Amino acid sequence: MHRHTAILIASLFTGITVQARESVAEGAARQVTAPVNLLHHITSRQMDYHIAPQYAVHDPASDIFQSTNGILRISGRGYGYVATRETYRDYHLVIEFKWGEQTWGERAAKARDSGVLVHAHGAHGSVYKTWIPCIEANLIEGGMGDIYVVNPKGAPHPCSVEVEAWRDRSGDWRWRPGAPRQTITDGRVRWLGCDEAWKDVKGFRGRRDIDAPAGAWNRLEIIAQGKTLRYLYNGWLVNEAYAVAPDEGKICLQTEAAELWVRRFELLPLLRLPPPDE
């Protein structure tokens, strides 16, 4: 794996929905031209929440998402997300986070899991009564930066991406620059260095994982530029998608049975990036 220096930036809440309409209104997307502090939007309750009611663990959103001294703690005691009320396009998203020790329910012994959802649209909870149609940047032990396309069956506005990818021995798609392009309408594309021996167990660490040491902060960046998405993790380009549809939408942060701490979650304008290779 090689550092992609050209695009390193700064180096480059019943179905419990709170303040959320049944269907997310699809207004004109806002191009990001000045910083947007999404962490402040969460802590000041300027966001919408959806927590799925069908799981054994489903605390109120106000208990799941709590802030102390500017740091957001997501307890993980529920499955769902917090979502922006506006739609966005063309931005540089930065989230700085670290795992807590607590995990819950059926995932108590499994890999810590969360994610950032971009280009989200449609009805809250319309996917498995839990998620929203979107493109996910997966935050999961051993799979940081996996692309996950989330669609309900018969979605009126299906999500899709094209990725240069090959199937590994486990049958998963895996990003590899220069490989034939594949159209992905459901499921994941593993990040470049994902260990083929990955197991869904708490604390998994692959041979080529680039996580910060235990207890330290990690940084995920999502470059949404036109119809492309680029994911950088701790300074490394780990995944890339083209022909992304839709290419705008709401931005969400998941809760998925694992404790997560977040100290930064914001949108920045695009800098002078090289043009996307469509």
C-alpha positions as CSV (number, residue, x, y, z in Angstrom):
1,M,0.0,0.0,0.0
2,H,1.3,3.4,-0.9
3,R,0.5,6.8,0.6
4,H,-1.7,8.7,-1.8
5,T,0.1,12.0,-1.3
6,A,-1.8,13.9,-4.0
7,I,-5.1,13.9,-2.0
8,L,-4.0,13.8,1.5
9,I,-5.8,16.7,3.1
10,A,-4.2,18.7,5.8
11,S,-1.5,15.9,5.8
12,L,-4.0,17.6,3.4
13,F,-34.4,9.0,17.9
14,T,-43.4,4.1,18.1
15,G,-40.4,3.3,15.2
16,I,-38.3,5.5,17.3
17,T,-37.8,8.5,15.1
18,V,-37.4,11.8,16.9
19,Q,-37.9,15.1,15.1
20,A,-37.7,13.2,11.9
21,R,-40.3,13.1,9.2
22,E,-41.4,9.7,7.9
23,S,-39.8,10.5,4.5
24,V,-36.7,12.6,4.3
25,A,-37.5,15.6,2.1
26,E,-35.3,15.8,-0.9
27,G,-34.5,19.5,-1.3
28,A,-31.7,21.2,-3.2
29,A,-28.3,20.0,-1.9
30,R,-26.0,22.5,-0.3
31,Q,-22.5,22.7,-1.7
32,V,-20.1,23.1,1.2
33,T,-18.3,26.4,0.9
34,A,-17.5,27.0,4.6
35,P,-16.9,24.7,7.5
36,V,-20.0,22.9,8.9
37,N,-19.6,21.7,12.5
38,L,-21.7,18.5,12.5
39,L,-20.6,17.7,16.0
40,H,-22.1,20.9,17.3
41,H,-25.3,20.1,15.4
42,I,-25.5,16.8,17.3
43,T,-24.7,18.2,20.7
44,S,-27.2,21.1,20.2
45,R,-29.9,18.7,18.9
46,Q,-30.1,20.3,15.4
47,M,-30.3,16.8,13.9
48,D,-32.9,14.1,13.4
49,Y,-32.7,10.7,15.1
50,H,-33.8,7.2,14.2
51,I,-33.4,4.3,16.7
52,A,-34.9,1.0,15.6
53,P,-37.4,-0.4,18.1
54,Q,-37.2,-4.1,17.3
55,Y,-33.9,-4.8,19.0
56,A,-33.5,-6.0,22.6
57,V,-31.2,-3.0,23.1
58,H,-32.8,0.3,22.1
59,D,-32.3,3.2,24.5
60,P,-33.8,6.6,23.7
61,A,-31.6,8.6,21.4
62,S,-31.0,11.3,24.1
63,D,-29.3,8.6,26.2
64,I,-27.3,7.1,23.3
65,F,-25.9,10.4,22.0
66,Q,-24.5,12.5,24.9
67,S,-21.8,15.2,25.0
68,T,-19.4,16.1,27.7
69,N,-16.9,18.9,27.4
70,G,-17.2,18.9,23.6
71,I,-16.7,15.2,23.2
72,L,-19.6,13.1,21.9
73,R,-20.1,9.7,23.5
74,I,-22.2,7.3,21.5
75,S,-23.1,4.5,24.0
76,G,-24.0,2.0,21.3
77,R,-27.1,0.9,23.1
78,G,-29.3,0.8,20.0
79,Y,-29.2,0.4,16.3
80,G,-29.8,3.5,14.2
81,Y,-28.3,6.9,13.5
82,V,-28.4,10.7,13.8
83,A,-29.0,12.5,10.5
84,T,-28.5,16.0,9.2
85,R,-31.6,18.0,8.3
86,E,-29.9,19.4,5.2
87,T,-28.6,17.6,2.2
88,Y,-25.0,18.2,1.1
89,R,-22.7,17.7,-1.9
90,D,-19.1,18.3,-2.7
91,Y,-17.3,18.3,0.6
92,H,-14.4,17.0,2.6
93,L,-15.8,15.3,5.7
94,V,-13.5,14.7,8.7
95,I,-14.4,12.5,11.8
96,E,-11.9,11.8,14.6
97,F,-13.0,9.0,16.9
98,K,-11.9,6.2,19.2
99,W,-13.6,3.0,20.4
100,G,-14.9,2.6,24.0
101,E,-14.8,-0.7,25.8
102,Q,-18.6,-1.3,26.0
103,T,-20.4,-3.5,23.5
104,W,-24.0,-4.7,23.7
105,G,-26.5,-7.4,22.9
106,E,-25.9,-9.8,20.1
107,R,-22.8,-7.9,19.1
108,A,-21.2,-7.9,22.6
109,A,-18.4,-10.3,21.5
110,K,-18.2,-9.2,17.9
111,A,-16.1,-6.6,16.2
112,R,-16.9,-3.0,17.2
113,D,-19.0,-1.5,14.5
114,S,-20.3,1.9,13.5
115,G,-20.2,4.0,10.3
116,V,-20.7,7.3,8.6
117,L,-23.5,7.4,6.0
118,V,-23.3,9.8,3.1
119,H,-25.7,10.6,0.3
120,A,-28.5,9.4,2.5
121,H,-32.1,9.8,1.1
122,G,-35.6,8.4,1.3
123,A,-37.5,7.2,4.4
124,H,-35.9,6.9,7.8
125,G,-35.7,3.2,8.8
126,S,-36.7,2.0,5.3
127,V,-33.9,-0.5,5.2
128,Y,-34.5,-3.4,7.7
129,K,-36.6,-0.9,9.8
130,T,-33.2,0.3,10.9
131,W,-31.2,2.2,8.3
132,I,-31.7,4.6,5.4
133,P,-30.6,4.2,1.8
134,C,-27.1,5.5,1.6
135,I,-23.4,4.9,0.8
136,E,-21.6,3.9,4.1
137,A,-18.1,4.4,5.1
138,N,-17.8,1.5,7.5
139,L,-16.1,1.9,10.8
140,I,-15.6,-1.7,12.0
141,E,-12.6,-3.4,13.5
142,G,-10.5,-4.8,10.7
143,G,-12.7,-3.0,8.0
144,M,-12.1,0.7,8.5
145,G,-13.0,2.4,5.2
146,D,-15.0,-0.5,3.7
147,I,-17.6,0.9,1.2
148,Y,-21.1,-0.4,2.0
149,V,-24.0,0.2,-0.4
150,V,-27.3,0.3,1.6
151,N,-30.5,-0.2,-0.4
152,P,-34.0,-1.4,0.5
153,K,-35.6,-3.8,-1.9
154,G,-37.4,-2.0,-4.6
155,A,-35.9,1.3,-3.7
156,P,-37.3,4.2,-5.8
157,H,-33.9,5.9,-5.7
158,P,-31.4,3.1,-5.6
159,C,-27.8,3.7,-4.5
160,S,-25.0,2.4,-6.5
161,V,-21.3,2.9,-7.1
162,E,-18.6,1.7,-9.5
163,V,-15.4,0.4,-7.9
164,E,-12.2,-1.0,-9.3
165,A,-12.4,-4.3,-7.5
166,W,-11.7,-8.1,-7.5
167,R,-13.2,-11.0,-5.5
168,D,-10.9,-12.3,-2.9
169,R,-10.8,-15.9,-1.6
170,S,-13.7,-15.3,0.8
171,G,-15.8,-14.1,-2.1
172,D,-15.8,-10.4,-1.0
173,W,-15.2,-7.5,-3.4
174,R,-12.0,-5.8,-2.5
175,W,-10.8,-2.5,-3.9
176,R,-7.7,-2.6,-6.1
177,P,-6.8,0.3,-8.2
178,G,-6.6,-0.7,-11.9
179,A,-8.9,-3.7,-11.6
180,P,-12.0,-3.9,-13.8
181,R,-14.8,-1.7,-12.7
182,Q,-17.7,-3.4,-10.9
183,T,-21.2,-1.9,-10.3
184,I,-22.2,-2.4,-6.7
185,T,-25.8,-2.0,-5.7
186,D,-25.8,-3.9,-2.4
187,G,-23.2,-4.9,0.2
188,R,-19.6,-4.1,0.8
189,V,-16.3,-3.5,-0.9
190,R,-13.4,-4.2,1.4
191,W,-10.7,-1.6,1.9
192,L,-7.4,-2.2,0.1
193,G,-5.5,-3.8,3.0
194,C,-8.3,-5.8,4.7
195,D,-7.1,-9.1,6.1
196,E,-8.6,-12.1,4.2
197,A,-8.6,-13.9,7.6
198,W,-10.9,-11.2,9.0
199,K,-13.2,-12.5,11.8
200,D,-16.2,-10.8,13.3
201,V,-14.8,-10.8,16.8
202,K,-14.2,-8.0,19.3
203,G,-10.7,-6.6,19.1
204,F,-9.8,-8.0,15.7
205,R,-6.7,-6.5,14.2
206,G,-5.5,-7.4,10.8
207,R,-1.9,-7.7,9.7
208,R,-2.1,-4.5,7.6
209,D,-4.6,-2.5,9.6
210,I,-3.6,1.1,10.1
211,D,-5.5,1.9,13.3
212,A,-3.9,4.2,15.9
213,P,-2.8,2.4,19.1
214,A,-5.5,1.4,21.5
215,G,-7.0,4.4,23.2
216,A,-5.7,6.9,20.6
217,W,-7.8,8.8,18.2
218,N,-8.3,7.7,14.6
219,R,-9.2,9.9,11.7
220,L,-11.5,9.1,8.7
221,E,-11.9,11.5,5.8
222,I,-14.5,11.3,3.0
223,I,-13.9,13.3,-0.1
224,A,-17.2,13.7,-1.9
225,Q,-16.4,15.3,-5.3
226,G,-18.9,15.1,-8.0
227,K,-19.8,11.5,-8.6
228,T,-16.7,10.2,-6.8
229,L,-16.0,9.2,-3.2
230,R,-12.6,8.7,-1.7
231,Y,-12.0,7.4,1.8
232,L,-8.8,8.2,3.7
233,Y,-8.1,6.5,7.0
234,N,-5.3,7.9,9.2
235,G,-3.8,9.5,6.1
236,W,-4.0,6.6,3.7
237,L,-6.3,6.3,0.7
238,V,-8.1,3.0,1.5
239,N,-11.1,3.0,-0.9
240,E,-12.5,4.9,-3.9
241,A,-15.7,4.8,-5.9
242,Y,-16.9,6.3,-9.2
243,A,-20.3,6.9,-10.8
244,V,-21.8,7.3,-7.3
245,A,-25.6,7.6,-7.3
246,P,-26.9,9.6,-5.8
247,D,-24.1,12.1,-5.5
248,E,-25.7,14.2,-2.7
249,G,-27.8,13.6,0.4
250,K,-28.0,13.7,4.1
251,I,-25.1,12.7,6.4
252,C,-25.6,10.3,9.3
253,L,-23.6,8.8,12.1
254,Q,-24.5,5.4,13.3
255,T,-25.0,3.7,16.6
256,E,-24.5,-0.1,16.3
257,A,-24.0,-1.8,19.7
258,A,-20.5,-0.4,20.3
259,E,-19.4,2.5,22.3
260,L,-17.7,5.2,20.3
261,W,-16.2,8.6,21.2
262,V,-16.1,11.4,18.7
263,R,-14.1,14.6,19.2
264,R,-14.4,16.0,15.6
265,F,-17.2,15.7,13.0
266,E,-17.3,18.4,10.4
267,L,-17.6,19.3,6.7
268,L,-15.0,21.4,5.0
269,P,-15.0,22.9,1.5
270,L,-13.1,20.9,-1.1
271,L,-9.6,22.2,-1.6
272,R,-7.6,22.1,-4.8
273,L,-7.9,18.4,-5.3
274,P,-6.9,16.7,-8.6
275,P,-10.0,16.3,-10.8
276,P,-11.8,12.9,-10.2
277,D,-11.0,10.3,-12.8
278,E,-14.5,9.4,-14.1
